[in-house]
């Protein structure tokens, strides 16, 4: 995989992950405000379902990031499970 394509893919994954994180925060805010205002009429199940979908999107970005990293490492002749990041 070309370095520029790898870089663009990482950037796109990061943007998507950040957008999903922001959507989760905004959903929490919206739910908090509307649940107080609507009381028992608030469609909690709908919000729970959307929260599940956002979690699935977050999982997708994590899986794709792992897949991309494995491709890059494989292209460089390294085994993904044998590479450790330094804590510095």
C-alpha positions as CSV (number, residue, x, y, z in Angstrom):
1,X,0.0,0.0,0.0
2,X,1.4,3.4,-0.9
3,X,2.4,5.7,1.9
4,X,0.0,8.4,0.8
5,X,-2.9,6.0,0.5
6,X,-2.1,4.6,4.0
7,X,-1.9,8.1,5.4
8,X,-5.2,9.2,3.8
9,X,-6.9,6.0,5.1
10,X,-5.7,6.7,8.6
11,X,-6.8,10.3,8.5
12,X,-10.3,9.2,7.2
13,X,-10.6,6.6,9.9
14,X,-9.7,9.1,12.6
15,X,-12.2,11.6,11.2
16,X,-14.9,9.0,11.2
17,X,-14.1,7.9,14.7
18,X,-14.1,11.4,16.0
19,X,-17.4,12.1,14.2
20,X,-19.0,9.0,15.8
21,X,-17.6,10.0,19.3
22,X,-19.1,13.5,18.8
23,X,-22.4,12.0,17.7
24,X,-22.5,9.9,20.9
25,X,-21.9,13.0,23.0
26,X,-24.6,15.0,21.2
27,X,-27.0,12.1,21.5
28,X,-26.4,11.9,25.2
29,X,-27.1,15.7,25.5
30,X,-30.3,15.5,23.3
31,X,-31.5,12.5,25.3
32,X,-30.9,14.2,28.6
33,X,-32.8,17.3,27.5
34,X,-35.7,15.6,25.9
35,X,-36.1,12.8,28.5
36,X,-36.6,15.5,31.1
37,X,-39.1,17.4,28.9
38,X,-41.1,14.5,27.7
39,X,-41.0,12.2,30.7
40,X,-42.8,8.9,30.1
41,X,-43.5,9.8,26.5
42,X,-39.7,9.8,25.6
43,X,-38.9,7.1,23.0
44,X,-36.1,5.5,25.1
45,X,-35.9,2.4,22.9
46,X,-35.3,4.5,19.8
47,X,-32.4,6.2,21.5
48,X,-31.0,2.9,22.8
49,X,-31.1,1.5,19.2
50,X,-29.3,4.6,17.9
51,X,-26.7,4.3,20.6
52,X,-26.1,0.7,19.6
53,X,-25.6,1.7,16.0
54,X,-23.1,4.3,17.0
55,X,-21.2,1.7,19.0
56,X,-21.2,-0.5,16.0
57,X,-19.7,2.3,14.0
58,X,-17.0,2.8,16.6
59,X,-16.2,-1.0,16.5
60,X,-16.0,-0.8,12.7
61,X,-13.5,2.0,12.8
62,X,-11.4,0.0,15.3
63,X,-11.5,-3.1,13.1
64,X,-10.6,-1.2,10.0
65,X,-7.7,0.5,11.8
66,X,-6.4,-2.9,12.9
67,X,-6.9,-4.3,9.4
68,X,-5.0,-1.3,7.9
69,X,-2.2,-1.7,10.4
70,X,-1.9,-5.4,9.6
71,X,-1.7,-4.7,5.8
72,X,1.0,-2.0,6.4
73,X,3.0,-4.3,8.6
74,X,2.6,-7.2,6.2
75,X,3.7,-5.1,3.3
76,X,6.8,-4.1,5.4
77,X,7.6,-7.8,6.1
78,X,6.6,-7.7,9.8
79,X,4.2,-9.9,11.7
80,X,1.4,-7.8,13.3
81,X,1.4,-9.8,16.6
82,X,5.2,-9.4,17.1
83,X,5.3,-5.6,16.9
84,X,5.1,-3.7,20.2
85,X,4.8,0.0,20.7
86,X,7.2,1.8,23.0
87,X,5.6,3.6,25.9
88,X,7.7,6.7,25.5
